[in-house]
Each structure stands twice: as structure tokens, then as C-alpha cells.
Amino acid sequence: MKELQSVLSIVSDGLKTLAKGVEAIAEKVDEAAKSQGAVKPKRKKSSAATKKVKTVKKPVQKATRKKEVKSATDTDKILGIIGRSKNGAGTAAIMQKTGFNQKKIANIIYRLRKQQKIKSVAKGVYTKL
């Protein structure tokens, strides 16, 4: 028990000295911050010999904004193909026109069906709503 108390007293003494060191560092940081904040760069005064030129303000022309043309997403491409077909478009036809693989087309069709933008006419054939 005495050993524990002696170890704890050593630890507490160490913590006290650390706290004093941290306080000293904090004071030095405060002094440095005050000294840096007090120093301001002085501006040069313009001499009387320099000419003062008045600037003429020109009217600002409004920049014409060009509309950003968004490229069609893969979903838009597939929806367009399905929308243009009269009797519906099959997955094979979509694969041929877009060059996408079966998995990608299936995922996009699933998403479009959940958004209720297309419906299934037959197995693998879809029409736009």
C-alpha cells in the first residue's frame, strides 16, 4: 500500500510540473500573439508630386450565359429508345442500339420501372408510360 502511495505521489508531482510548463508556454504564446497583433504595416503617403488620375468607369456589360447542354445519361438513352418504339423495345434491341451489357440494361430498366416511367408489355419488352 505504501508503494502505491509513493508511486501516486510521484505521478502527481510530475503532473504538477507539466501543468506549470504548459502555463509558461501558454503565456509565451499570448505574448507573441499580442506583439504580432500590435505591429501593423504602415502605408506610404502619396507625395504631392505624383499625379492623381481619375479613373473613368466603363459600363459593365452583362455576360451572356450559355445554357449548359447536359449530355444524356444512360438512363435517358434507354428511356428514349423505349419511348420511340411503337410496340415496345426489347432488351436485345436496347443492347444492340446502346452497346450496354445485359446487367446494366437490367439495372436501368429496374430503376425506370420503380420510377413508373416504363411498364412491361411482355417478358423483356417495355413501353414508356
VMD Tcl script that builds the backbone (N, CA, C; Angstrom):
set m [mol new atoms 387]
animate dup $m
set s [atomselect $m all]
$s set {name element resname resid chain x y z} {
  {N N MET 1 A 0.821 -1.186 0.000}
  {CA C MET 1 A 0.000 0.000 0.000}
  {C C MET 1 A 0.867 1.253 0.000}
  {N N LYS 2 A 1.962 1.206 0.759}
  {CA C LYS 2 A 2.863 2.351 0.813}
  {C C LYS 2 A 3.535 2.575 -0.538}
  {N N GLU 3 A 3.804 1.491 -1.248}
  {CA C GLU 3 A 4.424 1.618 -2.557}
  {C C GLU 3 A 3.486 2.327 -3.531}
  {N N LEU 4 A 2.216 1.978 -3.435}
  {CA C LEU 4 A 1.204 2.593 -4.296}
  {C C LEU 4 A 1.100 4.081 -4.014}
  {N N GLN 5 A 1.102 4.447 -2.744}
  {CA C GLN 5 A 1.018 5.860 -2.382}
  {C C GLN 5 A 2.239 6.625 -2.873}
  {N N SER 6 A 3.408 6.014 -2.771}
  {CA C SER 6 A 4.621 6.701 -3.223}
  {C C SER 6 A 4.610 6.877 -4.746}
  {N N VAL 7 A 4.128 5.857 -5.457}
  {CA C VAL 7 A 4.028 5.959 -6.920}
  {C C VAL 7 A 3.030 7.036 -7.303}
  {N N LEU 8 A 1.905 7.104 -6.609}
  {CA C LEU 8 A 0.893 8.124 -6.898}
  {C C LEU 8 A 1.415 9.523 -6.602}
  {N N SER 9 A 2.179 9.668 -5.538}
  {CA C SER 9 A 2.724 10.994 -5.225}
  {C C SER 9 A 3.737 11.417 -6.290}
  {N N ILE 10 A 4.521 10.481 -6.800}
  {CA C ILE 10 A 5.485 10.794 -7.854}
  {C C ILE 10 A 4.746 11.224 -9.124}
  {N N VAL 11 A 3.680 10.506 -9.448}
  {CA C VAL 11 A 2.886 10.837 -10.630}
  {C C VAL 11 A 2.254 12.212 -10.467}
  {N N SER 12 A 1.721 12.510 -9.284}
  {CA C SER 12 A 1.074 13.811 -9.076}
  {C C SER 12 A 2.100 14.934 -9.163}
  {N N ASP 13 A 3.314 14.718 -8.621}
  {CA C ASP 13 A 4.363 15.732 -8.736}
  {C C ASP 13 A 4.723 15.972 -10.210}
  {N N GLY 14 A 4.815 14.910 -10.976}
  {CA C GLY 14 A 5.112 15.034 -12.395}
  {C C GLY 14 A 4.036 15.813 -13.131}
  {N N LEU 15 A 2.776 15.546 -12.791}
  {CA C LEU 15 A 1.664 16.256 -13.429}
  {C C LEU 15 A 1.689 17.735 -13.066}
  {N N LYS 16 A 2.047 18.047 -11.832}
  {CA C LYS 16 A 2.122 19.450 -11.409}
  {C C LYS 16 A 3.185 20.195 -12.205}
  {N N THR 17 A 4.344 19.562 -12.381}
  {CA C THR 17 A 5.409 20.226 -13.138}
  {C C THR 17 A 5.019 20.384 -14.605}
  {N N LEU 18 A 4.317 19.403 -15.153}
  {CA C LEU 18 A 3.830 19.519 -16.534}
  {C C LEU 18 A 2.837 20.670 -16.664}
  {N N ALA 19 A 1.959 20.809 -15.677}
  {CA C ALA 19 A 0.965 21.885 -15.709}
  {C C ALA 19 A 1.657 23.243 -15.682}
  {N N LYS 20 A 2.698 23.379 -14.860}
  {CA C LYS 20 A 3.442 24.642 -14.800}
  {C C LYS 20 A 4.106 24.930 -16.140}
  {N N GLY 21 A 4.662 23.895 -16.759}
  {CA C GLY 21 A 5.295 24.075 -18.064}
  {C C GLY 21 A 4.295 24.507 -19.122}
  {N N VAL 22 A 3.116 23.924 -19.105}
  {CA C VAL 22 A 2.071 24.279 -20.076}
  {C C VAL 22 A 1.628 25.713 -19.856}
  {N N GLU 23 A 1.504 26.138 -18.602}
  {CA C GLU 23 A 1.120 27.522 -18.313}
  {C C GLU 23 A 2.170 28.497 -18.825}
  {N N ALA 24 A 3.435 28.140 -18.652}
  {CA C ALA 24 A 4.509 29.011 -19.125}
  {C C ALA 24 A 4.480 29.127 -20.644}
  {N N ILE 25 A 4.250 28.036 -21.310}
  {CA C ILE 25 A 4.164 28.051 -22.779}
  {C C ILE 25 A 2.972 28.880 -23.233}
  {N N ALA 26 A 1.850 28.745 -22.543}
  {CA C ALA 26 A 0.647 29.500 -22.896}
  {C C ALA 26 A 0.897 30.997 -22.752}
  {N N GLU 27 A 1.608 31.401 -21.708}
  {CA C GLU 27 A 1.913 32.819 -21.522}
  {C C GLU 27 A 2.794 33.338 -22.645}
  {N N LYS 28 A 3.785 32.547 -23.064}
  {CA C LYS 28 A 4.662 32.971 -24.150}
  {C C LYS 28 A 3.896 33.090 -25.461}
  {N N VAL 29 A 2.961 32.172 -25.681}
  {CA C VAL 29 A 2.146 32.239 -26.896}
  {C C VAL 29 A 1.276 33.485 -26.880}
  {N N ASP 30 A 0.703 33.818 -25.722}
  {CA C ASP 30 A -0.111 35.027 -25.613}
  {C C ASP 30 A 0.722 36.276 -25.889}
  {N N GLU 31 A 1.929 36.327 -25.342}
  {CA C GLU 31 A 2.802 37.470 -25.565}
  {C C GLU 31 A 3.154 37.595 -27.044}
  {N N ALA 32 A 3.444 36.476 -27.674}
  {CA C ALA 32 A 3.784 36.506 -29.090}
  {C C ALA 32 A 2.599 36.964 -29.926}
  {N N ALA 33 A 1.402 36.523 -29.564}
  {CA C ALA 33 A 0.206 36.921 -30.315}
  {C C ALA 33 A -0.051 38.411 -30.155}
  {N N LYS 34 A 0.161 38.937 -28.964}
  {CA C LYS 34 A -0.048 40.364 -28.729}
  {C C LYS 34 A 0.961 41.194 -29.507}
  {N N SER 35 A 2.200 40.741 -29.525}
  {CA C SER 35 A 3.228 41.507 -30.228}
  {C C SER 35 A 3.007 41.476 -31.736}
  {N N GLN 36 A 2.512 40.392 -32.276}
  {CA C GLN 36 A 2.241 40.316 -33.709}
  {C C GLN 36 A 1.019 41.126 -34.071}
  {N N GLY 37 A 0.034 41.154 -33.195}
  {CA C GLY 37 A -1.186 41.916 -33.469}
  {C C GLY 37 A -0.942 43.402 -33.384}
  {N N ALA 38 A 0.010 43.849 -32.581}
  {CA C ALA 38 A 0.274 45.265 -32.398}
  {C C ALA 38 A 1.018 45.858 -33.581}
  {N N VAL 39 A 1.814 45.081 -34.275}
  {CA C VAL 39 A 2.597 45.589 -35.391}
  {C C VAL 39 A 1.722 45.592 -36.635}
  {N N LYS 40 A 1.510 46.795 -37.173}
  {CA C LYS 40 A 0.734 46.927 -38.396}
  {C C LYS 40 A 1.617 47.562 -39.446}
  {N N PRO 41 A 1.556 47.086 -40.673}
  {CA C PRO 41 A 2.371 47.702 -41.709}
  {C C PRO 41 A 1.851 49.095 -42.021}
  {N N LYS 42 A 2.785 50.040 -42.145}
  {CA C LYS 42 A 2.400 51.416 -42.424}
  {C C LYS 42 A 2.312 51.622 -43.920}
  {N N ARG 43 A 1.339 52.422 -44.321}
  {CA C ARG 43 A 1.179 52.744 -45.731}
  {C C ARG 43 A 2.067 53.938 -46.065}
  {N N LYS 44 A 2.561 53.930 -47.266}
  {CA C LYS 44 A 3.334 55.074 -47.719}
  {C C LYS 44 A 2.374 56.191 -48.085}
  {N N LYS 45 A 2.732 57.380 -47.673}
  {CA C LYS 45 A 1.910 58.526 -48.038}
  {C C LYS 45 A 2.260 58.930 -49.459}
  {N N SER 46 A 1.230 59.260 -50.211}
  {CA C SER 46 A 1.490 59.667 -51.583}
  {C C SER 46 A 2.046 61.083 -51.575}
  {N N SER 47 A 3.035 61.293 -52.359}
  {CA C SER 47 A 3.654 62.616 -52.402}
  {C C SER 47 A 2.804 63.540 -53.252}
  {N N ALA 48 A 2.985 64.815 -53.025}
  {CA C ALA 48 A 2.222 65.821 -53.751}
  {C C ALA 48 A 2.647 65.873 -55.213}
  {N N ALA 49 A 3.840 65.375 -55.486}
  {CA C ALA 49 A 4.359 65.444 -56.852}
  {C C ALA 49 A 3.700 64.412 -57.768}
  {N N THR 50 A 3.149 63.370 -57.204}
  {CA C THR 50 A 2.515 62.356 -58.046}
  {C C THR 50 A 1.174 62.856 -58.533}
  {N N LYS 51 A 0.882 62.532 -59.750}
  {CA C LYS 51 A -0.372 62.976 -60.343}
  {C C LYS 51 A -1.504 62.082 -59.893}
  {N N LYS 52 A -2.623 62.688 -59.641}
  {CA C LYS 52 A -3.813 61.928 -59.324}
  {C C LYS 52 A -4.643 61.824 -60.592}
  {N N VAL 53 A -4.845 60.626 -61.032}
  {CA C VAL 53 A -5.573 60.391 -62.269}
  {C C VAL 53 A -6.943 59.848 -61.901}
  {N N LYS 54 A -7.947 60.483 -62.444}
  {CA C LYS 54 A -9.298 59.990 -62.212}
  {C C LYS 54 A -9.574 58.852 -63.171}
  {N N THR 55 A -10.112 57.805 -62.629}
  {CA C THR 55 A -10.440 56.667 -63.478}
  {C C THR 55 A -11.860 56.815 -63.981}
  {N N VAL 56 A -12.031 56.540 -65.224}
  {CA C VAL 56 A -13.345 56.614 -65.837}
  {C C VAL 56 A -13.944 55.221 -65.794}
  {N N LYS 57 A -15.089 55.139 -65.183}
  {CA C LYS 57 A -15.747 53.834 -65.086}
  {C C LYS 57 A -16.522 53.562 -66.354}
  {N N LYS 58 A -16.265 52.402 -66.902}
  {CA C LYS 58 A -16.975 51.991 -68.099}
  {C C LYS 58 A -18.163 51.149 -67.690}
  {N N PRO 59 A -19.263 51.237 -68.428}
  {CA C PRO 59 A -20.414 50.400 -68.072}
  {C C PRO 59 A -20.068 48.924 -68.245}
  {N N VAL 60 A -20.482 48.171 -67.301}
  {CA C VAL 60 A -20.190 46.742 -67.310}
  {C C VAL 60 A -21.224 46.031 -68.167}
  {N N GLN 61 A -20.732 45.265 -69.120}
  {CA C GLN 61 A -21.648 44.502 -69.955}
  {C C GLN 61 A -21.940 43.179 -69.280}
  {N N LYS 62 A -23.194 42.822 -69.303}
  {CA C LYS 62 A -23.563 41.541 -68.708}
  {C C LYS 62 A -23.095 40.421 -69.610}
  {N N ALA 63 A -22.488 39.475 -69.005}
  {CA C ALA 63 A -22.008 38.328 -69.776}
  {C C ALA 63 A -23.201 37.447 -70.129}
  {N N THR 64 A -23.277 37.096 -71.370}
  {CA C THR 64 A -24.368 36.227 -71.774}
  {C C THR 64 A -24.025 34.811 -71.369}
  {N N ARG 65 A -24.906 34.227 -70.652}
  {CA C ARG 65 A -24.680 32.860 -70.181}
  {C C ARG 65 A -25.136 31.879 -71.243}
  {N N LYS 66 A -24.264 30.978 -71.493}
  {CA C LYS 66 A -24.633 29.920 -72.421}
  {C C LYS 66 A -25.269 28.808 -71.616}
  {N N LYS 67 A -26.348 28.309 -72.127}
  {CA C LYS 67 A -27.013 27.210 -71.437}
  {C C LYS 67 A -26.149 25.975 -71.563}
  {N N GLU 68 A -25.923 25.366 -70.421}
  {CA C GLU 68 A -25.112 24.163 -70.435}
  {C C GLU 68 A -25.943 23.011 -70.982}
  {N N VAL 69 A -25.408 22.376 -71.967}
  {CA C VAL 69 A -26.097 21.250 -72.561}
  {C C VAL 69 A -25.655 20.009 -71.811}
  {N N LYS 70 A -26.603 19.422 -71.117}
  {CA C LYS 70 A -26.279 18.223 -70.359}
  {C C LYS 70 A -26.293 17.030 -71.301}
  {N N SER 71 A -25.273 16.254 -71.220}
  {CA C SER 71 A -25.246 15.067 -72.054}
  {C C SER 71 A -26.244 14.067 -71.481}
  {N N ALA 72 A -26.855 13.327 -72.359}
  {CA C ALA 72 A -27.877 12.381 -71.941}
  {C C ALA 72 A -27.242 11.274 -71.107}
  {N N THR 73 A -27.875 10.966 -70.002}
  {CA C THR 73 A -27.383 9.884 -69.169}
  {C C THR 73 A -27.758 8.556 -69.818}
  {N N ASP 74 A -27.193 7.497 -69.295}
  {CA C ASP 74 A -27.510 6.175 -69.830}
  {C C ASP 74 A -28.991 5.864 -69.658}
  {N N THR 75 A -29.539 6.300 -68.522}
  {CA C THR 75 A -30.971 6.089 -68.277}
  {C C THR 75 A -31.801 6.837 -69.314}
  {N N ASP 76 A -31.401 8.071 -69.627}
  {CA C ASP 76 A -32.124 8.852 -70.629}
  {C C ASP 76 A -32.051 8.201 -72.011}
  {N N LYS 77 A -30.898 7.628 -72.323}
  {CA C LYS 77 A -30.746 6.966 -73.619}
  {C C LYS 77 A -31.702 5.785 -73.739}
  {N N ILE 78 A -31.755 4.970 -72.701}
  {CA C ILE 78 A -32.627 3.795 -72.741}
  {C C ILE 78 A -34.089 4.218 -72.744}
  {N N LEU 79 A -34.436 5.227 -71.960}
  {CA C LEU 79 A -35.816 5.716 -71.934}
  {C C LEU 79 A -36.205 6.278 -73.295}
  {N N GLY 80 A -35.278 6.934 -73.975}
  {CA C GLY 80 A -35.553 7.456 -75.314}
  {C C GLY 80 A -35.794 6.340 -76.318}
  {N N ILE 81 A -35.002 5.286 -76.231}
  {CA C ILE 81 A -35.175 4.153 -77.151}
  {C C ILE 81 A -36.527 3.497 -76.920}
  {N N ILE 82 A -36.896 3.324 -75.673}
  {CA C ILE 82 A -38.189 2.701 -75.356}
  {C C ILE 82 A -39.327 3.612 -75.794}
  {N N GLY 83 A -39.173 4.913 -75.598}
  {CA C GLY 83 A -40.224 5.866 -75.969}
  {C C GLY 83 A -40.435 5.958 -77.466}
  {N N ARG 84 A -39.389 5.771 -78.264}
  {CA C ARG 84 A -39.514 5.877 -79.719}
  {C C ARG 84 A -40.129 4.625 -80.353}
  {N N SER 85 A -40.124 3.528 -79.638}
  {CA C SER 85 A -40.659 2.290 -80.228}
  {C C SER 85 A -42.176 2.249 -80.070}
  {N N LYS 86 A -42.852 1.798 -81.123}
  {CA C LYS 86 A -44.321 1.757 -81.099}
  {C C LYS 86 A -44.843 0.602 -80.252}
  {N N ASN 87 A -44.319 -0.577 -80.480}
  {CA C ASN 87 A -44.811 -1.766 -79.781}
  {C C ASN 87 A -43.964 -2.119 -78.562}
  {N N GLY 88 A -43.057 -1.271 -78.209}
  {CA C GLY 88 A -42.184 -1.549 -77.079}
  {C C GLY 88 A -40.820 -2.008 -77.556}
  {N N ALA 89 A -39.849 -1.849 -76.724}
  {CA C ALA 89 A -38.484 -2.231 -77.077}
  {C C ALA 89 A -38.047 -3.380 -76.185}
  {N N GLY 90 A -37.399 -4.353 -76.794}
  {CA C GLY 90 A -36.886 -5.486 -76.045}
  {C C GLY 90 A -35.461 -5.222 -75.584}
  {N N THR 91 A -35.020 -6.015 -74.648}
  {CA C THR 91 A -33.679 -5.831 -74.111}
  {C C THR 91 A -32.610 -6.088 -75.172}
  {N N ALA 92 A -32.876 -7.015 -76.080}
  {CA C ALA 92 A -31.901 -7.302 -77.136}
  {C C ALA 92 A -31.737 -6.094 -78.053}
  {N N ALA 93 A -32.851 -5.439 -78.383}
  {CA C ALA 93 A -32.782 -4.253 -79.247}
  {C C ALA 93 A -32.072 -3.109 -78.535}
  {N N ILE 94 A -32.318 -2.971 -77.244}
  {CA C ILE 94 A -31.653 -1.916 -76.475}
  {C C ILE 94 A -30.150 -2.185 -76.409}
  {N N MET 95 A -29.784 -3.459 -76.224}
  {CA C MET 95 A -28.372 -3.820 -76.175}
  {C C MET 95 A -27.689 -3.488 -77.500}
  {N N GLN 96 A -28.374 -3.741 -78.583}
  {CA C GLN 96 A -27.801 -3.507 -79.906}
  {C C GLN 96 A -27.635 -2.010 -80.166}
  {N N LYS 97 A -28.619 -1.202 -79.784}
  {CA C LYS 97 A -28.573 0.229 -80.063}
  {C C LYS 97 A -27.612 0.986 -79.147}
  {N N THR 98 A -27.503 0.554 -77.897}
  {CA C THR 98 A -26.666 1.286 -76.954}
  {C C THR 98 A -25.271 0.699 -76.792}
  {N N GLY 99 A -25.143 -0.589 -76.931}
  {CA C GLY 99 A -23.866 -1.239 -76.710}
  {C C GLY 99 A -23.625 -1.581 -75.248}
  {N N PHE 100 A -24.645 -1.394 -74.409}
  {CA C PHE 100 A -24.515 -1.717 -72.994}
  {C C PHE 100 A -24.645 -3.215 -72.799}
  {N N ASN 101 A -24.119 -3.711 -71.677}
  {CA C ASN 101 A -24.258 -5.139 -71.401}
  {C C ASN 101 A -25.612 -5.426 -70.739}
  {N N GLN 102 A -25.946 -6.693 -70.649}
  {CA C GLN 102 A -27.253 -7.140 -70.147}
  {C C GLN 102 A -27.495 -6.667 -68.716}
  {N N LYS 103 A -26.489 -6.732 -67.878}
  {CA C LYS 103 A -26.624 -6.358 -66.471}
  {C C LYS 103 A -26.959 -4.876 -66.320}
  {N N LYS 104 A -26.272 -4.032 -67.074}
  {CA C LYS 104 A -26.501 -2.595 -66.991}
  {C C LYS 104 A -27.912 -2.251 -67.454}
  {N N ILE 105 A -28.352 -2.864 -68.520}
  {CA C ILE 105 A -29.701 -2.608 -69.033}
  {C C ILE 105 A -30.738 -3.074 -68.029}
  {N N ALA 106 A -30.517 -4.227 -67.438}
  {CA C ALA 106 A -31.463 -4.743 -66.441}
  {C C ALA 106 A -31.563 -3.807 -65.253}
  {N N ASN 107 A -30.439 -3.271 -64.801}
  {CA C ASN 107 A -30.458 -2.348 -63.662}
  {C C ASN 107 A -31.194 -1.054 -63.988}
  {N N ILE 108 A -30.949 -0.519 -65.182}
  {CA C ILE 108 A -31.607 0.725 -65.576}
  {C C ILE 108 A -33.101 0.506 -65.754}
  {N N ILE 109 A -33.481 -0.617 -66.361}
  {CA C ILE 109 A -34.908 -0.921 -66.545}
  {C C ILE 109 A -35.594 -1.100 -65.191}
  {N N TYR 110 A -34.918 -1.733 -64.268}
  {CA C TYR 110 A -35.469 -1.902 -62.917}
  {C C TYR 110 A -35.735 -0.535 -62.289}
  {N N ARG 111 A -34.768 0.366 -62.420}
  {CA C ARG 111 A -34.913 1.709 -61.846}
  {C C ARG 111 A -36.060 2.471 -62.507}
  {N N LEU 112 A -36.182 2.369 -63.829}
  {CA C LEU 112 A -37.248 3.062 -64.555}
  {C C LEU 112 A -38.617 2.510 -64.188}
  {N N ARG 113 A -38.699 1.198 -63.958}
  {CA C ARG 113 A -39.984 0.600 -63.552}
  {C C ARG 113 A -40.371 1.072 -62.159}
  {N N LYS 114 A -39.399 1.199 -61.254}
  {CA C LYS 114 A -39.680 1.686 -59.904}
  {C C LYS 114 A -40.121 3.140 -59.925}
  {N N GLN 115 A -39.584 3.918 -60.865}
  {CA C GLN 115 A -39.977 5.321 -61.004}
  {C C GLN 115 A -41.269 5.471 -61.794}
  {N N GLN 116 A -41.812 4.372 -62.261}
  {CA C GLN 116 A -43.054 4.304 -63.035}
  {C C GLN 116 A -42.962 5.132 -64.313}
  {N N LYS 117 A -41.827 5.037 -64.975}
  {CA C LYS 117 A -41.654 5.703 -66.261}
  {C C LYS 117 A -41.869 4.741 -67.413}
  {N N ILE 118 A -41.711 3.445 -67.153}
  {CA C ILE 118 A -41.957 2.429 -68.172}
  {C C ILE 118 A -42.771 1.310 -67.546}
  {N N LYS 119 A -43.366 0.488 -68.423}
  {CA C LYS 119 A -44.074 -0.695 -67.936}
  {C C LYS 119 A -43.704 -1.873 -68.824}
  {N N SER 120 A -43.905 -3.046 -68.311}
  {CA C SER 120 A -43.567 -4.260 -69.039}
  {C C SER 120 A -44.779 -4.730 -69.821}
  {N N VAL 121 A -44.630 -4.886 -71.143}
  {CA C VAL 121 A -45.705 -5.368 -72.006}
  {C C VAL 121 A -45.663 -6.884 -72.057}
  {N N ALA 122 A -44.492 -7.413 -72.232}
  {CA C ALA 122 A -44.251 -8.849 -72.243}
  {C C ALA 122 A -42.893 -9.063 -71.591}
  {N N LYS 123 A -42.498 -10.319 -71.470}
  {CA C LYS 123 A -41.214 -10.591 -70.845}
  {C C LYS 123 A -40.087 -10.025 -71.705}
  {N N GLY 124 A -39.372 -9.049 -71.151}
  {CA C GLY 124 A -38.257 -8.449 -71.858}
  {C C GLY 124 A -38.644 -7.354 -72.829}
  {N N VAL 125 A -39.936 -6.953 -72.865}
  {CA C VAL 125 A -40.396 -5.886 -73.769}
  {C C VAL 125 A -41.030 -4.801 -72.918}
  {N N TYR 126 A -40.614 -3.544 -73.159}
  {CA C TYR 126 A -41.059 -2.436 -72.309}
  {C C TYR 126 A -41.559 -1.288 -73.146}
  {N N THR 127 A -42.562 -0.559 -72.612}
  {CA C THR 127 A -43.093 0.645 -73.255}
  {C C THR 127 A -43.072 1.793 -72.254}
  {N N LYS 128 A -43.047 2.997 -72.802}
  {CA C LYS 128 A -42.999 4.195 -71.972}
  {C C LYS 128 A -44.413 4.538 -71.525}
  {N N LEU 129 A -44.521 5.016 -70.287}
  {CA C LEU 129 A -45.834 5.430 -69.770}
  {C C LEU 129 A -46.111 6.880 -70.091}
}
mol reanalyze $m
mol bondsrecalc $m
mol representation Tube
mol addrep $m
